[in-house]
Amino acid sequence: MFQSQGTRVCWLIGIAVSESILCCGDRLGAADKPLTIEQARVCVTGADRNRPDAYPGIGDFIGWPGGIDRMPNGDLLLTHSAGYWHSSFAQPRQIEPKLRKRWLAEGWPLDFAAPTGGRTMACRSTDGGKSWSKPFTILDHRLDDGAHAVMTLRNGTTVCFVGVQASWYGYSQAPKGFQKDIDGLNTKQFVIRSTDSGKTWSKPIGLKSPGDFYERAHGGRPVELSDGSILWATYYQVRGEKFLYGAIRRSTDDGKTWPVISRIIRPNNSIDEPAIAELKDGRIVLLTRPDGAIFHSNDKGLTWKDSGSRIVSKGKLKAPQLIVLADGTLVAIATWNNLRVWISRDGGLTWTKDIPLDTSSYGYPGSYFLDEDKSILVPYCSSGRAPNRVYLVRIRVNAKRDGITLLPMVR
């Protein structure tokens, strides 16, 4: 246990110690022993480790990793959010009365003093991810904001995607007094850009939502195509509609503008927290919550076809990431009860059984970084509630493409 700062409650950190070894496939040296996840992962920041400096509104929810990427100067930058809870609504806030009662019973600190809610922060590493700087703010919108994916383009510009959450919830439209916030939406997407390895950032660029209720993303890494254009997948809700729809945005000006080029609508299910990647044959593949459905596009994201493939047969698959290796192997990393990996050799039509990555953590991974040594850096969080931590793990897919190896956090 540790004493929380900014609240009066002492919480148990949501981490269960596991003795299972999550390493298979690659041969290690005779004197080496496979790493456990507790040995392999690094705590980048959290409520009790490398905590951000105090600011009005900070609590113990240091989490929701947006993503990680290498900066032009060689540093690693990991973006994340910091606030007081799962959603850190700014003040004044208004939650629908019945929902407010239920959330309070579940432990939500809905009266927490937070003038601007949570904020978008980042940590920097100069030694390949082994040690990390203290978190620093890269955006503090007047409403609750948090990082999604981060990506450095070929020209050296770094783009970071940020979701801004309105200070109301549980209503079909913005209540009186909130209609002018972020176009009357419940959540709106913004982009910030950096040309100096993430040291300074542009003013946030607001994106017009394809829906009239909200547009969200989680952390699916964008795709930079050979022509320099960038594809980014989001999801949105139309007021009164049961299911969520997917949107593909495309930028041709280094991340300054992001028009929607296509919308993906499923007749009987949602496109939720979509992740995309480019296959070796030029097709774009999409993986979506809640059922792990796989879609393909043959025209750079303009039209999409459901492949019929599903990664999971029951339960909810959350916050997926998609990575394409040099040989075309497709790797999915997502939360399915906890953090797990799946591998496909045929563009997502068939998959391995789920491979445990960190069964002691909630997961909800942010955008990954595929390093030159073929290892994958994956940021994720320990819990979905306070107190929270942001972890980072380095993995490699084995030669047989049916398992993973946990690697130490060194280059």
Secondary structure as a PSIPRED ss2 file (coil, helix, strand):
# PSIPRED VFORMAT (PSIPRED V4.0)

   1 M C   1.000  0.000  0.000
   2 F E   0.000  0.000  1.000
   3 Q E   0.000  0.000  1.000
   4 S C   1.000  0.000  0.000
   5 Q C   1.000  0.000  0.000
   6 G C   1.000  0.000  0.000
   7 T C   1.000  0.000  0.000
   8 R C   1.000  0.000  0.000
   9 V C   1.000  0.000  0.000
  10 C E   0.000  0.000  1.000
  11 W E   0.000  0.000  1.000
  12 L C   1.000  0.000  0.000
  13 I C   1.000  0.000  0.000
  14 G C   1.000  0.000  0.000
  15 I C   1.000  0.000  0.000
  16 A C   1.000  0.000  0.000
  17 V C   1.000  0.000  0.000
  18 S C   1.000  0.000  0.000
  19 E C   1.000  0.000  0.000
  20 S C   1.000  0.000  0.000
  21 I C   1.000  0.000  0.000
  22 L C   1.000  0.000  0.000
  23 C C   1.000  0.000  0.000
  24 C C   1.000  0.000  0.000
  25 G C   1.000  0.000  0.000
  26 D C   1.000  0.000  0.000
  27 R C   1.000  0.000  0.000
  28 L C   1.000  0.000  0.000
  29 G C   1.000  0.000  0.000
  30 A C   1.000  0.000  0.000
  31 A C   1.000  0.000  0.000
  32 D C   1.000  0.000  0.000
  33 K C   1.000  0.000  0.000
  34 P C   1.000  0.000  0.000
  35 L C   1.000  0.000  0.000
  36 T C   1.000  0.000  0.000
  37 I H   0.000  1.000  0.000
  38 E H   0.000  1.000  0.000
  39 Q H   0.000  1.000  0.000
  40 A H   0.000  1.000  0.000
  41 R C   1.000  0.000  0.000
  42 V E   0.000  0.000  1.000
  43 C E   0.000  0.000  1.000
  44 V E   0.000  0.000  1.000
  45 T E   0.000  0.000  1.000
  46 G E   0.000  0.000  1.000
  47 A C   1.000  0.000  0.000
  48 D C   1.000  0.000  0.000
  49 R C   1.000  0.000  0.000
  50 N C   1.000  0.000  0.000
  51 R C   1.000  0.000  0.000
  52 P C   1.000  0.000  0.000
  53 D C   1.000  0.000  0.000
  54 A C   1.000  0.000  0.000
  55 Y C   1.000  0.000  0.000
  56 P C   1.000  0.000  0.000
  57 G C   1.000  0.000  0.000
  58 I C   1.000  0.000  0.000
  59 G C   1.000  0.000  0.000
  60 D C   1.000  0.000  0.000
  61 F E   0.000  0.000  1.000
  62 I E   0.000  0.000  1.000
  63 G E   0.000  0.000  1.000
  64 W E   0.000  0.000  1.000
  65 P E   0.000  0.000  1.000
  66 G E   0.000  0.000  1.000
  67 G E   0.000  0.000  1.000
  68 I E   0.000  0.000  1.000
  69 D E   0.000  0.000  1.000
  70 R E   0.000  0.000  1.000
  71 M C   1.000  0.000  0.000
  72 P C   1.000  0.000  0.000
  73 N C   1.000  0.000  0.000
  74 G C   1.000  0.000  0.000
  75 D C   1.000  0.000  0.000
  76 L E   0.000  0.000  1.000
  77 L E   0.000  0.000  1.000
  78 L E   0.000  0.000  1.000
  79 T E   0.000  0.000  1.000
  80 H E   0.000  0.000  1.000
  81 S E   0.000  0.000  1.000
  82 A E   0.000  0.000  1.000
  83 G E   0.000  0.000  1.000
  84 Y C   1.000  0.000  0.000
  85 W C   1.000  0.000  0.000
  86 H C   1.000  0.000  0.000
  87 S C   1.000  0.000  0.000
  88 S C   1.000  0.000  0.000
  89 F C   1.000  0.000  0.000
  90 A C   1.000  0.000  0.000
  91 Q C   1.000  0.000  0.000
  92 P C   1.000  0.000  0.000
  93 R C   1.000  0.000  0.000
  94 Q E   0.000  0.000  1.000
  95 I E   0.000  0.000  1.000
  96 E C   1.000  0.000  0.000
  97 P H   0.000  1.000  0.000
  98 K H   0.000  1.000  0.000
  99 L H   0.000  1.000  0.000
 100 R H   0.000  1.000  0.000
 101 K H   0.000  1.000  0.000
 102 R H   0.000  1.000  0.000
 103 W H   0.000  1.000  0.000
 104 L H   0.000  1.000  0.000
 105 A H   0.000  1.000  0.000
 106 E H   0.000  1.000  0.000
 107 G C   1.000  0.000  0.000
 108 W C   1.000  0.000  0.000
 109 P C   1.000  0.000  0.000
 110 L C   1.000  0.000  0.000
 111 D C   1.000  0.000  0.000
 112 F C   1.000  0.000  0.000
 113 A C   1.000  0.000  0.000
 114 A C   1.000  0.000  0.000
 115 P C   1.000  0.000  0.000
 116 T C   1.000  0.000  0.000
 117 G C   1.000  0.000  0.000
 118 G C   1.000  0.000  0.000
 119 R E   0.000  0.000  1.000
 120 T E   0.000  0.000  1.000
 121 M E   0.000  0.000  1.000
 122 A E   0.000  0.000  1.000
 123 C E   0.000  0.000  1.000
 124 R E   0.000  0.000  1.000
 125 S E   0.000  0.000  1.000
 126 T C   1.000  0.000  0.000
 127 D C   1.000  0.000  0.000
 128 G C   1.000  0.000  0.000
 129 G C   1.000  0.000  0.000
 130 K C   1.000  0.000  0.000
 131 S C   1.000  0.000  0.000
 132 W C   1.000  0.000  0.000
 133 S C   1.000  0.000  0.000
 134 K C   1.000  0.000  0.000
 135 P C   1.000  0.000  0.000
 136 F E   0.000  0.000  1.000
 137 T E   0.000  0.000  1.000
 138 I E   0.000  0.000  1.000
 139 L E   0.000  0.000  1.000
 140 D C   1.000  0.000  0.000
 141 H C   1.000  0.000  0.000
 142 R C   1.000  0.000  0.000
 143 L C   1.000  0.000  0.000
 144 D E   0.000  0.000  1.000
 145 D E   0.000  0.000  1.000
 146 G E   0.000  0.000  1.000
 147 A E   0.000  0.000  1.000
 148 H E   0.000  0.000  1.000
 149 A E   0.000  0.000  1.000
 150 V E   0.000  0.000  1.000
 151 M E   0.000  0.000  1.000
 152 T E   0.000  0.000  1.000
 153 L C   1.000  0.000  0.000
 154 R C   1.000  0.000  0.000
 155 N C   1.000  0.000  0.000
 156 G C   1.000  0.000  0.000
 157 T C   1.000  0.000  0.000
 158 T E   0.000  0.000  1.000
 159 V E   0.000  0.000  1.000
 160 C E   0.000  0.000  1.000
 161 F E   0.000  0.000  1.000
 162 V E   0.000  0.000  1.000
 163 G E   0.000  0.000  1.000
 164 V E   0.000  0.000  1.000
 165 Q E   0.000  0.000  1.000
 166 A C   1.000  0.000  0.000
 167 S C   1.000  0.000  0.000
 168 W E   0.000  0.000  1.000
 169 Y E   0.000  0.000  1.000
 170 G C   1.000  0.000  0.000
 171 Y C   1.000  0.000  0.000
 172 S C   1.000  0.000  0.000
 173 Q C   1.000  0.000  0.000
 174 A C   1.000  0.000  0.000
 175 P C   1.000  0.000  0.000
 176 K C   1.000  0.000  0.000
 177 G C   1.000  0.000  0.000
 178 F C   1.000  0.000  0.000
 179 Q C   1.000  0.000  0.000
 180 K C   1.000  0.000  0.000
 181 D H   0.000  1.000  0.000
 182 I H   0.000  1.000  0.000
 183 D H   0.000  1.000  0.000
 184 G H   0.000  1.000  0.000
 185 L C   1.000  0.000  0.000
 186 N C   1.000  0.000  0.000
 187 T E   0.000  0.000  1.000
 188 K E   0.000  0.000  1.000
 189 Q E   0.000  0.000  1.000
 190 F E   0.000  0.000  1.000
 191 V E   0.000  0.000  1.000
 192 I E   0.000  0.000  1.000
 193 R E   0.000  0.000  1.000
 194 S E   0.000  0.000  1.000
 195 T C   1.000  0.000  0.000
 196 D C   1.000  0.000  0.000
 197 S C   1.000  0.000  0.000
 198 G C   1.000  0.000  0.000
 199 K C   1.000  0.000  0.000
 200 T C   1.000  0.000  0.000
 201 W C   1.000  0.000  0.000
 202 S C   1.000  0.000  0.000
 203 K C   1.000  0.000  0.000
 204 P C   1.000  0.000  0.000
 205 I E   0.000  0.000  1.000
 206 G E   0.000  0.000  1.000
 207 L C   1.000  0.000  0.000
 208 K C   1.000  0.000  0.000
 209 S C   1.000  0.000  0.000
 210 P C   1.000  0.000  0.000
 211 G C   1.000  0.000  0.000
 212 D C   1.000  0.000  0.000
 213 F C   1.000  0.000  0.000
 214 Y E   0.000  0.000  1.000
 215 E E   0.000  0.000  1.000
 216 R E   0.000  0.000  1.000
 217 A C   1.000  0.000  0.000
 218 H C   1.000  0.000  0.000
 219 G C   1.000  0.000  0.000
 220 G C   1.000  0.000  0.000
 221 R C   1.000  0.000  0.000
 222 P C   1.000  0.000  0.000
 223 V E   0.000  0.000  1.000
 224 E E   0.000  0.000  1.000
 225 L C   1.000  0.000  0.000
 226 S C   1.000  0.000  0.000
 227 D C   1.000  0.000  0.000
 228 G C   1.000  0.000  0.000
 229 S C   1.000  0.000  0.000
 230 I E   0.000  0.000  1.000
 231 L E   0.000  0.000  1.000
 232 W E   0.000  0.000  1.000
 233 A E   0.000  0.000  1.000
 234 T E   0.000  0.000  1.000
 235 Y E   0.000  0.000  1.000
 236 Y E   0.000  0.000  1.000
 237 Q E   0.000  0.000  1.000
 238 V C   1.000  0.000  0.000
 239 R C   1.000  0.000  0.000
 240 G C   1.000  0.000  0.000
 241 E C   1.000  0.000  0.000
 242 K C   1.000  0.000  0.000
 243 F C   1.000  0.000  0.000
 244 L C   1.000  0.000  0.000
 245 Y E   0.000  0.000  1.000
 246 G E   0.000  0.000  1.000
 247 A E   0.000  0.000  1.000
 248 I E   0.000  0.000  1.000
 249 R E   0.000  0.000  1.000
 250 R E   0.000  0.000  1.000
 251 S E   0.000  0.000  1.000
 252 T C   1.000  0.000  0.000
 253 D C   1.000  0.000  0.000
 254 D C   1.000  0.000  0.000
 255 G C   1.000  0.000  0.000
 256 K C   1.000  0.000  0.000
 257 T C   1.000  0.000  0.000
 258 W C   1.000  0.000  0.000
 259 P C   1.000  0.000  0.000
 260 V E   0.000  0.000  1.000
 261 I E   0.000  0.000  1.000
 262 S E   0.000  0.000  1.000
 263 R E   0.000  0.000  1.000
 264 I E   0.000  0.000  1.000
 265 I C   1.000  0.000  0.000
 266 R C   1.000  0.000  0.000
 267 P C   1.000  0.000  0.000
 268 N C   1.000  0.000  0.000
 269 N C   1.000  0.000  0.000
 270 S C   1.000  0.000  0.000
 271 I C   1.000  0.000  0.000
 272 D E   0.000  0.000  1.000
 273 E E   0.000  0.000  1.000
 274 P E   0.000  0.000  1.000
 275 A E   0.000  0.000  1.000
 276 I E   0.000  0.000  1.000
 277 A E   0.000  0.000  1.000
 278 E E   0.000  0.000  1.000
 279 L C   1.000  0.000  0.000
 280 K C   1.000  0.000  0.000
 281 D C   1.000  0.000  0.000
 282 G C   1.000  0.000  0.000
 283 R C   1.000  0.000  0.000
 284 I E   0.000  0.000  1.000
 285 V E   0.000  0.000  1.000
 286 L E   0.000  0.000  1.000
 287 L E   0.000  0.000  1.000
 288 T E   0.000  0.000  1.000
 289 R E   0.000  0.000  1.000
 290 P C   1.000  0.000  0.000
 291 D C   1.000  0.000  0.000
 292 G C   1.000  0.000  0.000
 293 A E   0.000  0.000  1.000
 294 I E   0.000  0.000  1.000
 295 F E   0.000  0.000  1.000
 296 H E   0.000  0.000  1.000
 297 S E   0.000  0.000  1.000
 298 N C   1.000  0.000  0.000
 299 D C   1.000  0.000  0.000
 300 K C   1.000  0.000  0.000
 301 G C   1.000  0.000  0.000
 302 L C   1.000  0.000  0.000
 303 T C   1.000  0.000  0.000
 304 W C   1.000  0.000  0.000
 305 K E   0.000  0.000  1.000
 306 D E   0.000  0.000  1.000
 307 S E   0.000  0.000  1.000
 308 G E   0.000  0.000  1.000
 309 S E   0.000  0.000  1.000
 310 R E   0.000  0.000  1.000
 311 I C   1.000  0.000  0.000
 312 V C   1.000  0.000  0.000
 313 S C   1.000  0.000  0.000
 314 K C   1.000  0.000  0.000
 315 G C   1.000  0.000  0.000
 316 K C   1.000  0.000  0.000
 317 L C   1.000  0.000  0.000
 318 K E   0.000  0.000  1.000
 319 A E   0.000  0.000  1.000
 320 P E   0.000  0.000  1.000
 321 Q E   0.000  0.000  1.000
 322 L E   0.000  0.000  1.000
 323 I E   0.000  0.000  1.000
 324 V E   0.000  0.000  1.000
 325 L C   1.000  0.000  0.000
 326 A C   1.000  0.000  0.000
 327 D C   1.000  0.000  0.000
 328 G C   1.000  0.000  0.000
 329 T C   1.000  0.000  0.000
 330 L E   0.000  0.000  1.000
 331 V E   0.000  0.000  1.000
 332 A E   0.000  0.000  1.000
 333 I E   0.000  0.000  1.000
 334 A E   0.000  0.000  1.000
 335 T E   0.000  0.000  1.000
 336 W C   1.000  0.000  0.000
 337 N C   1.000  0.000  0.000
 338 N C   1.000  0.000  0.000
 339 L E   0.000  0.000  1.000
 340 R E   0.000  0.000  1.000
 341 V E   0.000  0.000  1.000
 342 W E   0.000  0.000  1.000
 343 I E   0.000  0.000  1.000
 344 S E   0.000  0.000  1.000
 345 R C   1.000  0.000  0.000
 346 D C   1.000  0.000  0.000
 347 G C   1.000  0.000  0.000
 348 G C   1.000  0.000  0.000
 349 L C   1.000  0.000  0.000
 350 T C   1.000  0.000  0.000
 351 W C   1.000  0.000  0.000
 352 T C   1.000  0.000  0.000
 353 K C   1.000  0.000  0.000
 354 D C   1.000  0.000  0.000
 355 I E   0.000  0.000  1.000
 356 P E   0.000  0.000  1.000
 357 L E   0.000  0.000  1.000
 358 D E   0.000  0.000  1.000
 359 T C   1.000  0.000  0.000
 360 S C   1.000  0.000  0.000
 361 S C   1.000  0.000  0.000
 362 Y C   1.000  0.000  0.000
 363 G E   0.000  0.000  1.000
 364 Y C   1.000  0.000  0.000
 365 P C   1.000  0.000  0.000
 366 G C   1.000  0.000  0.000
 367 S E   0.000  0.000  1.000
 368 Y C   1.000  0.000  0.000
 369 F E   0.000  0.000  1.000
 370 L E   0.000  0.000  1.000
 371 D C   1.000  0.000  0.000
 372 E C   1.000  0.000  0.000
 373 D C   1.000  0.000  0.000
 374 K C   1.000  0.000  0.000
 375 S C   1.000  0.000  0.000
 376 I E   0.000  0.000  1.000
 377 L E   0.000  0.000  1.000
 378 V E   0.000  0.000  1.000
 379 P E   0.000  0.000  1.000
 380 Y E   0.000  0.000  1.000
 381 C E   0.000  0.000  1.000
 382 S C   1.000  0.000  0.000
 383 S C   1.000  0.000  0.000
 384 G C   1.000  0.000  0.000
 385 R C   1.000  0.000  0.000
 386 A C   1.000  0.000  0.000
 387 P C   1.000  0.000  0.000
 388 N C   1.000  0.000  0.000
 389 R E   0.000  0.000  1.000
 390 V E   0.000  0.000  1.000
 391 Y E   0.000  0.000  1.000
 392 L E   0.000  0.000  1.000
 393 V E   0.000  0.000  1.000
 394 R E   0.000  0.000  1.000
 395 I E   0.000  0.000  1.000
 396 R E   0.000  0.000  1.000
 397 V E   0.000  0.000  1.000
 398 N C   1.000  0.000  0.000
 399 A C   1.000  0.000  0.000
 400 K C   1.000  0.000  0.000
 401 R C   1.000  0.000  0.000
 402 D C   1.000  0.000  0.000
 403 G C   1.000  0.000  0.000
 404 I E   0.000  0.000  1.000
 405 T E   0.000  0.000  1.000
 406 L E   0.000  0.000  1.000
 407 L E   0.000  0.000  1.000
 408 P C   1.000  0.000  0.000
 409 M C   1.000  0.000  0.000
 410 V C   1.000  0.000  0.000
 411 R C   1.000  0.000  0.000
